[in-house]
């Protein structure tokens, strides 16, 4: 999300930083460009106007224009206003600290991803917060909707209320809450039915369920791809049902992101979660600071570390650290790094969390570096014998030709992997001798290994 806006704002700010001294006219010209960039990103016009006016008021002050780095000061002002527009610097989590069972009511239109998001939230509460969770489908209209939630429950190992044929939504909600109370559940998630468009029947049914369940959270699930329609949808649901927060789904597929930027300002309701992919663990807490940093090309290093922690066991990290201290790093270790990177998600998504992501992506696209390349490199290493993986010095010309044939690649690609491994090994030796500072000086232009990151040599 925000790729188009990130690129345009990056170009605008690069121009400001290069100028050194700034005049009021320079700031005004940059703000005009920012205004156009926000409108092209599908941000609502009233939100853009308020944002630009707020930034201009601070950015043309003498303390900014006469500062040592006025360009950097303007970027900070824009960042602060973005954070404010997105909901402030303190993230708003799910409110489940009520007398159990806490009820989370999921509402939204059909096709927005309510059922999948219900299962993702259930898994998140179970695995991260150690909650006992019960899910229930109130969708008796869409074919196989209740069976879909049951399948997702099996996949995530989250309990699902067994459906009873002919039972109506309000009765299902009552039964789910009764089961939650009598069987010791901490949280009950109610997945309501959606429609292809807003109608009175939908709103009346959701309101009845709300009155019965008395939810601590009523979350509106919105597809980020719907743009400004998502903002109008949120306003209508809030007026007729009352929502406490918003979950944006499919944010990985929307390069503009205007709906997210407009949502909080227009509705006054916080965005609480982001659906970032199809996997059940692809659900992130919404953090205005991190999103603003991502938009301005500062990256989301905190998010990257969190992803790494999910795939790297502490014991494994300690083993790798010991190898680093000894200067040991085999091709088997290298292929393990590739696998962990792929577990974290797409290379494009990981790169998007690094500072200067837009330029890094351009460089990698030009060099044809992508997820397929990682798979090819893994295939090359797996085509080697265990002895070759532990001691690459024995890889002569004939062995390299055999490996290329066995992995469906070329000898040049095999040589490239071996060169990358050599660079990583040299980096490890520097760590062993000089610590992390030595590693940073010795890095060949790539990324540090995981316990966390990506293989070097991708330039």
C-alpha positions in Angstrom: 0.0 0.0 0.0 1.0 3.6 -0.6 3.7 2.8 -3.2 2.6 5.5 -5.6 2.4 8.1 -2.9 5.7 7.0 -1.4 7.5 7.4 -4.7 6.0 10.9 -5.4 6.6 12.2 -1.9 10.2 10.8 -2.0 10.9 12.8 -5.2 9.4 16.0 -3.7 11.4 15.7 -0.5 14.6 14.8 -2.3 14.3 18.1 -4.2 13.7 20.0 -0.9 16.7 18.5 0.8 19.1 19.2 -2.1 18.3 22.9 -2.0 19.9 23.7 1.3 18.4 27.1 2.1 14.6 27.3 1.5 12.3 30.2 0.8 8.6 30.4 1.5 8.0 30.0 -2.3 10.0 26.7 -2.3 7.8 25.3 0.5 4.6 26.5 -1.3 5.7 24.8 -4.5 6.4 21.6 -2.6 3.1 21.7 -0.9 1.3 22.1 -4.2 3.0 18.9 -5.4 2.1 17.1 -2.1 -1.5 18.2 -2.6 -1.6 16.7 -6.1 0.1 13.5 -4.9 -2.5 13.1 -2.1 -5.4 13.6 -4.4 -4.0 11.1 -6.9 -3.7 8.7 -4.0 -7.5 9.0 -3.6 -7.4 10.9 -0.3 -10.6 12.9 0.3 -10.5 16.5 -0.7 -11.5 18.0 2.7 -8.8 15.9 4.3 -6.1 17.1 1.8 -7.1 20.7 2.4 -6.9 20.4 6.2 -3.6 18.6 5.9 -1.9 21.1 3.6 -3.1 24.1 5.6 -1.7 22.5 8.8 1.6 21.7 7.3 2.0 25.2 5.6 1.3 27.0 8.9 4.3 25.3 10.5 6.6 24.8 7.5 6.9 28.5 6.5 7.9 29.7 10.0 11.3 31.4 10.4 12.6 28.7 12.8 12.2 26.2 9.9 13.4 28.3 7.0 16.5 29.5 8.8 17.3 26.1 10.4 20.5 24.2 9.4 18.5 21.6 7.5 15.2 23.2 6.5 14.3 20.3 4.1 14.6 17.8 6.9 12.5 20.0 9.1 9.7 20.1 6.5 9.8 16.3 6.2 9.4 16.0 10.0 6.4 18.4 10.0 4.8 16.4 7.2 5.4 13.2 9.2 3.9 14.6 12.4 0.8 15.7 10.5 0.5 12.3 8.8 0.6 10.6 12.2 -2.1 13.0 13.5 -4.3 12.4 10.4 -3.9 8.6 10.8 -5.0 8.7 14.4 -2.2 9.8 16.6 1.0 8.3 17.9 -0.6 5.8 20.4 -2.1 2.7 18.6 -5.6 1.7 19.6 -5.8 -2.0 20.1 -8.8 -4.3 20.5 -10.9 -3.7 23.6 -11.2 -7.2 25.1 -10.5 -6.2 28.8 -14.1 -6.5 29.9 -16.1 -9.0 31.9 -15.8 -12.3 29.8 -16.7 -13.2 27.3 -15.8 -10.0 25.4 -17.8 -9.9 22.1 -16.3 -8.7 18.8 -19.0 -8.0 16.2 -17.7 -8.2 12.6 -19.7 -6.1 10.1 -19.4 -5.0 6.5 -20.4 -5.7 2.9 -20.2 -9.1 1.3 -16.8 -9.8 -0.2 -14.9 -7.5 2.1 -13.1 -10.4 3.8 -15.2 -10.5 7.1 -15.1 -14.3 7.5 -11.3 -14.6 6.8 -10.6 -11.6 9.1 -12.7 -13.1 11.9 -10.5 -16.2 11.7 -7.3 -14.1 11.6 -8.4 -12.1 14.7 -9.3 -15.4 16.4 -5.9 -16.8 15.7 -4.2 -13.5 16.8 -6.1 -13.5 20.2 -5.4 -17.2 20.8 -1.7 -17.2 19.9 -0.5 -13.7 21.0 -2.9 -12.9 23.9 -3.5 -16.5 25.0 -7.2 -16.0 24.9 -9.8 -18.8 24.7 -11.8 -17.8 21.6 -15.1 -18.9 20.2 -16.2 -17.9 16.7 -19.8 -18.1 15.3 -21.1 -17.5 11.8 -24.4 -15.5 11.7 -24.4 -15.6 7.9 -27.3 -17.9 7.0 -27.7 -16.3 3.5 -24.5 -16.9 1.6 -24.1 -20.5 0.5 -21.5 -22.3 2.6 -20.6 -19.2 4.7 -20.9 -21.2 8.0 -18.9 -24.1 6.6 -16.2 -21.6 5.5 -15.8 -20.4 9.1 -15.7 -24.0 10.4 -12.9 -24.8 7.9 -11.0 -21.7 8.9 -11.5 -22.7 12.6 -9.9 -26.1 11.9 -7.1 -24.4 10.1 -6.3 -22.0 12.9 -7.4 -24.4 15.7 -9.9 -21.8 17.0 -13.3 -23.2 18.3 -16.3 -22.5 16.1 -20.0 -22.7 17.3 -21.7 -25.7 15.5 -24.4 -24.4 13.2 -28.0 -25.5 13.7 -30.1 -25.7 10.5 -32.8 -23.0 10.3 -31.5 -21.0 13.3 -31.7 -17.2 12.7 -28.9 -14.7 13.2 -30.2 -13.2 16.5 -30.7 -16.7 18.0 -27.2 -17.7 16.9 -25.8 -14.7 18.6 -27.7 -15.5 21.9 -26.5 -19.1 21.8 -22.9 -18.0 21.1 -22.8 -15.6 24.0 -24.5 -18.2 26.3 -21.9 -20.8 25.3 -19.1 -18.2 25.8 -20.3 -17.6 29.4 -21.0 -21.2 30.4 -17.9 -22.7 28.9 -15.3 -20.2 30.0 -14.4 -18.4 26.8 -12.6 -15.1 27.0 -13.8 -13.8 23.6 -16.6 -14.5 21.2 -16.3 -13.3 17.6 -19.6 -12.9 15.7 -19.3 -13.0 11.9 -22.4 -11.3 10.6 -23.8 -11.5 7.1 -23.0 -8.9 4.4 -24.8 -7.7 1.4 -23.6 -6.5 -2.0 -24.7 -3.0 -1.0 -26.1 -1.3 2.1 -29.8 -1.9 2.7 -32.3 -1.4 5.6 -32.6 -5.2 6.1 -28.9 -5.5 6.6 -28.7 -2.6 9.1 -31.7 -3.7 11.0 -30.3 -7.3 11.4 -26.9 -6.0 12.6 -28.5 -3.6 15.0 -30.6 -6.5 16.5 -27.5 -8.6 16.9 -25.7 -5.7 18.5 -28.5 -5.2 21.0 -28.4 -8.9 22.0 -24.6 -9.4 22.1 -23.6 -6.0 23.6 -20.2 -6.1 21.9 -17.1 -4.4 23.3 -15.9 -4.0 19.7 -17.9 -3.5 16.5 -15.4 -3.7 13.7 -16.2 -2.6 10.2 -14.3 -4.7 7.7 -13.5 -2.7 4.5 -11.7 -3.7 1.4 -8.9 -1.1 0.8 -9.4 -1.4 -2.9 -12.8 0.3 -2.7 -11.1 3.7 -2.3 -13.4 6.7 -1.3 -16.5 4.4 -1.2 -14.9 2.8 1.9 -15.1 6.2 3.7 -18.8 6.6 2.8 -19.4 3.0 3.9 -17.8 3.6 7.3 -19.9 6.8 7.8 -23.1 5.0 7.1 -22.4 1.9 9.2 -21.4 4.2 12.1 -24.5 6.3 11.9 -26.9 3.3 11.7 -25.1 0.6 13.8 -22.3 2.3 15.7 -18.7 1.1 15.0 -15.7 1.2 17.3 -13.0 0.6 14.8 -12.1 -0.4 11.2 -10.2 -3.3 9.7 -8.7 -2.6 6.3 -8.3 -5.8 4.2 -6.2 -6.3 1.0 -3.9 -3.5 1.8 -1.2 -5.4 0.0 -3.1 -4.9 -3.3 -3.7 -1.2 -3.1 -0.8 1.0 -4.1 -2.7 4.3 -3.5 -3.9 4.0 0.1 -6.1 7.1 0.1 -8.9 5.3 1.9 -6.7 4.6 4.9 -5.5 8.2 5.0 -9.1 9.6 4.8 -10.8 7.1 7.1 -9.9 8.4 10.5 -10.3 12.1 9.6 -13.7 11.6 8.0 -15.3 9.1 10.4 -13.4 9.8 13.7 -13.1 6.0 14.1 -9.7 4.4 14.4 -8.2 1.9 12.0 -7.3 -1.0 14.3 -6.0 -3.7 12.0 -4.6 -4.3 8.5 -5.1 -7.4 6.5 -1.8 -7.8 4.7 -2.1 -11.1 2.8 -4.0 -14.3 2.4 -2.2 -16.3 5.2 -4.0 -16.6 8.5 -1.2 -14.7 10.3 -1.2 -11.9 7.8 -2.9 -9.4 10.1 -1.0 -6.4 11.6 -2.0 -3.9 14.2 -2.4 -0.4 12.7 0.3 2.0 14.0 0.1 5.6 12.7 3.9 6.2 13.3 4.9 3.1 11.3 2.5 3.8 8.5 3.6 7.4 8.2 7.2 6.3 8.2 6.5 3.8 5.4 4.7 6.5 3.4 7.7 8.9 3.8 10.2 6.2 2.8 11.5 5.8 6.4 10.5 2.1 6.5 8.9 0.1 9.2 11.9 -1.6 10.9 9.9 -2.4 14.0 7.4 -4.4 11.9 10.3 -6.1 10.1 11.8 -7.2 13.4 8.4 -8.5 14.6 8.1 -10.6 11.4 11.6 -12.0 11.9 10.8 -12.9 15.5 7.8 -14.9 14.3 10.0 -17.2 12.1 13.2 -17.2 14.1 13.3 -19.3 17.2 15.5 -17.9 20.0 17.5 -21.1 20.2 18.2 -21.0 16.4 19.3 -17.4 16.7 21.8 -18.3 19.5 23.2 -21.1 17.3 23.7 -18.7 14.4 25.3 -16.2 16.8 27.8 -18.8 18.0 28.7 -19.7 14.3 29.1 -16.0 13.6 31.6 -15.7 16.5 33.6 -18.6 15.1 33.4 -17.2 11.6 31.5 -20.3 10.4 28.7 -20.0 7.8 27.9 -23.0 5.5 25.7 -23.1 2.4 23.3 -25.1 4.5 23.0 -22.0 6.8 22.5 -19.9 3.7 19.6 -21.9 2.4 18.0 -21.8 5.9 18.2 -18.0 5.6 16.4 -18.1 2.3 13.6 -20.2 3.7 13.1 -17.9 6.7 12.9 -14.9 4.3 10.2 -16.6 2.3 8.3 -17.5 5.6 8.2 -13.7 6.4 6.4 -13.0 3.2 7.2 -11.7 -0.3 10.5 -10.1 -0.9 8.6 -7.0 -2.2 6.7 -6.8 1.1 9.8 -7.1 3.2 11.7 -4.5 1.2 8.7 -2.1 1.7 9.5 -2.1 5.4 13.1 -1.0 5.0 14.2 2.7 4.9 14.6 3.9 1.3 12.3 1.1 0.1 11.2 2.8 -3.1 14.8 3.2 -4.4 15.7 -0.3 -3.2 12.8 -1.8 -5.1 13.7 0.0 -8.3 17.3 -1.3 -8.0 16.1 -4.8 -7.4 13.6 -4.7 -10.3 16.4 -3.5 -12.6 18.6 -6.4 -11.4 15.6 -8.9 -11.7 15.8 -9.7 -8.0 12.5 -11.3 -6.9 11.0 -14.2 -5.0 11.7 -16.5 -8.0 15.4 -15.7 -7.8 15.4 -16.7 -4.1 13.7 -20.0 -5.1 16.4 -20.6 -7.8 19.2 -19.9 -5.4 17.7 -22.4 -2.9 17.3 -25.0 -5.7 21.0 -24.5 -6.6 22.1 -25.2 -3.0 19.8 -28.2 -2.7 21.3 -29.7 -5.9 24.6 -30.0 -4.1 25.6 -33.0 -2.0 25.9 -32.5 1.8 29.7 -32.6 1.5 29.6 -29.9 -1.2 27.3 -27.7 0.9 29.6 -27.9 3.9 32.8 -27.4 1.9 32.2 -25.4 -1.3 36.0 -25.2 -2.0 35.7 -28.7 -3.6 33.3 -27.3 -6.3 35.3 -27.6 -9.5 34.0 -26.9 -13.0 32.4 -30.3 -13.6 30.6 -30.3 -10.2 29.3 -26.8 -11.0 28.0 -28.0 -14.3 26.2 -30.9 -12.6 24.7 -28.6 -10.0 23.4 -26.2 -12.8 21.8 -29.1 -14.7 20.3 -30.6 -11.5 18.8 -27.2 -10.4 17.6 -26.2 -13.9 19.9 -23.1 -13.8 23.1 -22.0 -15.4 26.8 -22.3 -14.3 26.8 -18.4 -14.0 23.9 -18.6 -11.5 25.8 -21.3 -9.5 28.9 -19.1 -9.5 26.8 -16.1 -8.3 25.4 -18.1 -5.3 28.9 -19.2 -4.4 30.1 -15.6 -4.6 27.3 -14.5 -2.3 28.1 -17.2 0.2 31.8 -16.2 0.2 30.8 -12.6 0.9 28.6 -13.7 3.8 31.3 -15.9 5.2 33.7 -13.0 5.1 31.2 -10.8 6.9 30.7 -13.5 9.6 34.5 -13.5 10.2 34.5 -9.7 10.7 31.7 -10.1 13.3 33.7 -12.7 15.1 36.8 -10.5 15.2 35.3 -7.0 15.5 31.6 -7.4 16.6 28.6 -5.8 14.9 30.6 -2.6 13.9 32.9 -4.9 12.0 30.0 -6.5 10.3 28.5 -3.2 9.2 31.8 -2.1 7.7 32.2 -5.4 6.0 28.8 -5.7 4.5 29.0 -6.1 0.7 26.0 -3.8 0.0 23.3 -6.3 0.9 21.4 -7.1 4.0 22.4 -8.8 7.3 21.5 -12.4 7.7 18.5 -13.5 9.7 18.4 -13.6 13.0 17.6 -11.0 10.9 17.2 -10.0 7.2 18.2 -10.9 3.6 21.2 -12.3 1.8 23.8 -9.9 0.5 24.9 -9.6 -3.1 21.4 -8.5 -4.2 22.6 -5.3 -5.8 
